[in-house]
């Protein structure tokens, strides 16, 4: 079995490159992403060794034309048996990302790929993201054009290979989930993609929220072992979701930046934050979410130098610090140079819609009710385009969960 895996410096950079087209809309998103990523790979070659795209990038655009999901595969030129599957994080220009795949944690979907994974479940939003990734295909003229990820992987497992799935933010939740799916289906009952057991599979995830419950976390480490390597910055809010207690958890968020920023009860300008954290807790309540085993922490450093006259109150400062910790806060630990990528990745973490709801809702329940009162958006769920659920209690969430589970069951042969 191969044990030589890419370094975290390498996989972090490859994960960040997946944000190449977060501000783009329109046609040929995959081609534009390929151009940006290839340039970034060339710029970073001396620091992270040589890698080349061998599949993708494959892109799913949302109903506004922004990239919702993006994934690509690279091969290490100096060690051709090494492959990395890089998955993009949240595109905050895309409501389908910021609201659906990120926040649909109030309902869960059963993990059906291994009968031994008793009680394992993942968030509805994560399940939608996984199903979409499973169906992505690169556009014509790109490597692997017209093939799914599994179809591509079947072409490389005639000999021993090491496959690491990597991602940051939303990608940090989807990457280990996709890696477990690959591990469960490699020799599965239906269309196994690695029948000779030539692939070693791991996941290196950065800044990711928890994708599923405690049973899913245990199943993940059972399948991936020490090759499951999630990392989080202790001052990054995102990895504190969606566990309700202990560390990291939602319960730590009110004082995460104390004493630099006072806890909510000490500062009235935190009103929006109280609502926001309370809404997160309502959405996750009772889900039994648990962080992945092997979780490694890196100490965060509060940055007071990011504020200016446009951050007038504590809520604004909290949100801006959140963005700083979630993206640039990881750069020193993994020796990442943001200038490698020709486009700038803005350290944004809350969509304008969520920020407005937090500041205009009187309570956490008001926030959730406001989510539910929005006009439904169209989202991709596998091969279908459907109305997105508006929030907890919407029967559409049950219908979509049934769709996703049916797709999972068909793949698993159950």
Order of alpha helices (4+ residues) and beta strands (2+ residues): alpha-alpha-beta-beta-beta-beta-beta-alpha-alpha-beta-alpha-beta-alpha-beta-alpha-beta-alpha-alpha-alpha-beta-beta-alpha
